């Protein structure tokens, strides 16, 4: 068994974000933490992984990651305009806006302040 150390406060926040999204959409999407470099959604099975490295960044980045993978679980399996529409709409509920570099964030803003910038 591998132990993954993450900030427990941020873990609780990620769980809370997922609970709010599940309630809003009447879903039962499951999340687990992984040591992999990237998250992965299995939309048809309503589950996703969240990389431990997401916990090392700003709170808005962690929320973005949960929302991103959750959006896949809503049936938007690619990163086309309908996916981005729902991702933006959900992020907005948390005061987060995204500037895209194709499918992923070039920058994230929380209440108007830039909190993440892709290198």
C-alpha positions in Angstrom: 0.0 0.0 0.0 1.3 3.5 -0.9 0.7 6.3 1.4 0.1 9.7 -0.2 0.7 12.7 2.0 -1.5 15.7 1.1 -2.7 18.7 3.1 -5.7 17.4 5.0 -7.5 20.8 4.9 -7.1 20.9 1.1 -8.3 17.3 0.9 -11.4 18.2 2.8 -11.9 21.2 0.5 -11.6 18.9 -2.6 -14.2 16.6 -1.1 -16.5 19.5 -0.3 -16.3 20.8 -3.9 -17.1 17.3 -5.2 -20.0 16.9 -2.8 -21.5 20.3 -3.9 -21.2 19.3 -7.6 -22.7 15.9 -7.0 -25.6 17.5 -5.2 -26.2 20.1 -7.9 -26.2 17.5 -10.7 -27.7 14.6 -8.7 -24.6 12.5 -9.4 -22.5 10.2 -7.4 -19.1 10.8 -8.9 -16.2 9.3 -6.9 -12.7 10.7 -6.5 -9.4 9.2 -5.4 -5.9 10.7 -5.0 -3.1 9.3 -7.1 0.7 9.7 -7.4 0.4 9.9 -11.1 1.4 13.2 -12.8 -2.1 13.7 -14.3 -5.7 13.2 -13.3 -7.9 10.8 -15.3 -11.6 10.7 -15.5 -13.5 7.5 -16.4 -16.7 9.4 -17.2 -18.9 6.4 -18.0 -18.1 4.9 -14.5 -18.5 8.3 -12.8 -15.1 8.4 -11.2 -11.8 10.2 -11.5 -8.3 10.5 -10.0 -6.8 13.7 -8.7 -3.0 13.9 -8.7 -1.4 14.6 -5.4 0.6 17.4 -7.0 -2.6 19.4 -7.4 -2.6 19.9 -3.6 0.7 21.7 -3.9 -0.7 24.6 -5.8 -3.2 27.4 -5.1 -6.6 26.5 -3.7 -8.2 27.7 -7.0 -6.0 25.2 -9.0 -7.2 22.4 -6.8 -10.9 23.4 -7.3 -10.2 23.8 -11.1 -8.9 20.2 -11.2 -11.9 18.8 -9.4 -14.3 20.7 -11.7 -12.3 19.7 -14.8 -12.5 16.0 -14.1 -16.1 16.2 -12.9 -17.1 17.8 -16.2 -15.7 14.7 -18.0 -18.0 12.6 -15.7 -21.0 14.6 -16.9 -20.5 13.1 -20.3 -18.2 15.6 -21.9 -15.3 13.3 -22.8 -13.3 15.7 -24.9 -12.3 19.3 -24.5 -14.5 20.9 -27.1 -16.6 24.0 -26.7 -19.5 22.2 -24.9 -17.0 20.9 -22.3 -15.4 24.4 -21.9 -18.9 25.9 -21.6 -19.7 23.7 -18.6 -16.3 23.9 -17.1 -16.4 27.7 -17.1 -19.9 27.8 -15.8 -19.0 25.5 -12.8 -15.7 27.4 -12.1 -17.6 30.6 -12.0 -19.7 29.3 -9.1 -16.4 29.2 -7.1 -15.2 32.7 -8.3 -12.7 31.2 -10.7 -12.2 32.1 -14.3 -9.9 30.4 -16.8 -7.8 31.6 -19.7 -7.3 28.6 -22.0 -4.2 27.3 -23.7 -6.2 24.8 -25.9 -7.8 22.4 -23.4 -6.0 23.3 -20.2 -5.4 26.5 -18.3 -2.9 29.1 -19.4 -3.9 31.1 -16.4 -6.5 30.9 -13.5 -8.0 33.9 -11.8 -9.7 33.8 -8.4 -12.0 36.8 -7.8 -10.1 38.7 -10.5 -6.6 37.9 -9.2 -4.2 35.8 -11.2 -3.4 32.8 -9.0 -1.9 30.3 -11.6 0.1 30.8 -14.7 1.3 28.0 -16.9 5.1 27.9 -17.4 
